[in-house]
Amino acid sequence: MKVIKNLLIAILVISFVSPAFAQDAAPQGGVNLKVGENFYFEGDISSKEGGDQEESMAEIQRTPFYKSTWFITAVSVVVIAGAAVGIYYGTRTEEPEGKVIEW
Amino acid sequence: MRSMLSALLLLMIAGMLVSCDSGNTGDFKIRLRLPIDINEVCSYYEDDPDGEDYTYCITRGDQILLEIYSTPNPAEPYVFAQSKLISVDSSRGGKENFIRSLKEGNYYRFFVSVTNTNEKLKLTGGLDGIYYDDAKNYEVDLFLGATADFVRVVKDRKKYEDTSLRSYFDSSGSRGAAAVALKGGLVYLSGGYSFDYEAVMPNTTVFDMHNLTSSKEDSLRIPLEYHAAALLDDGSPYGKAIIAFGTGDDGSYSSSILLFDPEKGRYRTLESKESVTKAKAITIDGKVYIAGGCNESSSSSKIYVVDNRPPYSITEFASMKTARCNHALADVSTVDENNVITPRILIIGGSSDIDGEDPVVGDNIVELAVAGSSTPLPLTDRKGEDSVDLTKNGLVSPAASTLKMDDLGEIQKVVAVIGGHLQDGSDENATIVVSKNLYVFSEKSDGSGIIYDVNSAPQGCARPSMATIGTTEKSPAQYAAVNCGTEDLDTDSKATDTQKIFVVQVKRSFDSELNMNVLSASVKESLMDENRDPENGVILDGPTVVNDLGQAFVFGTEYVYQICGNSIPY
């Protein structure tokens, strides 16, 4: 029981902490262009000029899937649901039997 | 957003910890364990309720009475708290709540009796010494034996081969072990000679009747057989076992009086006295009295008493008029109106040599020991004679046990005496034969002697042991469990099919010839195969011990047997 409890706590901590702090991590050498609350352009455009810059903007709009809103939402839902199930089964106590005689 | 998630996370973790730590506690489950049902007779009940003997079964229509006793201190007597009567409505088991709550910090005793539809008591069992802590969950086994009959103790009746309580001997026979029914559901067994190993054993095993398991404990200082053992009740939850003297593996005799502490699983030597074997020990008012013993050249007349308070000092209680071993002891103590106990010990029979070839005869065959002195008591039958030549022939290695006859209102202590062997004939023509008499000794009202009533037993018991089992108040009969062993004088007998366990019944009956009430004793037939477990046998010269719940334990070469009483001794 203790092992399951500790495992659940660890999963919860990891699963909640990771999405919550994902946006804080910026790739080295790049820039974050904040557009709206949860959207980022990323890439190094300082070295580009003219038409190259437009091409670069098109390139940098292709963000990695794991940083997309739909992915984070889906993962969060799965993690929260999993945590809920884990909490339910991990903390569920059997119905007290009281003082019984069995034969 | 981030701080909200963090707060939520912390709340969830805290909630988990709280909910996990508030797990269900205070549950208490008593599992009734039943004797072996080899032929699965119990399963026939629904189809054929009158076709079999369902003594070993709990079937529809039976009633289970659970009595609960408690005490705040294991040194104090248990007091009745509550009872619960359950009507059994299924032959396939059941479960029922028996009490709303138990009191934290109290010690509990449970006693269960099962009666059939004719209100005949068929199964009883009990447990005590259970300390209740509301923060814990409990699951205890309560073995129900057949009343006034012997059954092998098993945890699971269907897997009995794997779950039988076992002694440390193997199959080929054994003799001379010693046992003590400790308090709090523990039973102690040590020493003895193994025919398998051809050696005296140093082993100690403690059986725990709360969960029907056994544990190997510290070995005896030296291997011992024919050692004396008895319970020292010092007020602790399990008490202590006192082990005195005995024969070692090299044929030497032990001089040690040992104390075994079941809580530590360890022995310690209290004192050394004379080197003897085949002494006897008895518990009176919590203290242990050790009487007699022999070695190759002499016998002891000393009766020592071991105090039941630390440092467990040993003093001389009295000195017998005739030194002896191979005798029997019985507690005939008196209790005054203030519940003060005056220790009185009846010393019966025995011999002045180890092998029992020189029996104690004449007036000294029975002595009454009190503090500071021991007095021979004249022994006669009801006519004032000695119709069976008991004083002339002597009685070596009998078993004796005190019974409280209270059927006429007042309590009269009588002593059942069974088995042993005696000198038949005189001088050079004398032979040693096994006694087939059952005696009941009672003190004359003026204290001037002992009267015996005598009955014939169906078989002899060369070196039996006996213990009184529990009966109800004002019961017309009293019972004692007997490890008969065999009627073979050979102490190396491996004939397990002749080794017997049975119950002796003593009751008052009217003798038309004498025109008076006498005490008659008889052997109660067992449901088991002619009072025996033919394939396994018993420990020859082995112990029979009884606990505070009136349950006797007898030890087989392989298994442990229980003989249950009708009720807790009152």
Interface residues (C-beta under 8 A of the other chain):
Chain A: M1 K5 L8 I9 L12 V13 F16 V17 A20 F21 A83 I87 G90 T91 T93 E94 E95 P96 E97 G98 K99 V100 I101 E102 W103
Chain B: M1 R2 L5 S6 L8 L9 M12 I13 G15 M16 L17 S19 C20 S22 G23 N24 G26 D27 F28 K29 I30 R31 L32 L34 I58 I64 L66 K84 I86 V88 G93 G94 K95 E96 N97 F98 I99 R100 S101 L102 V112
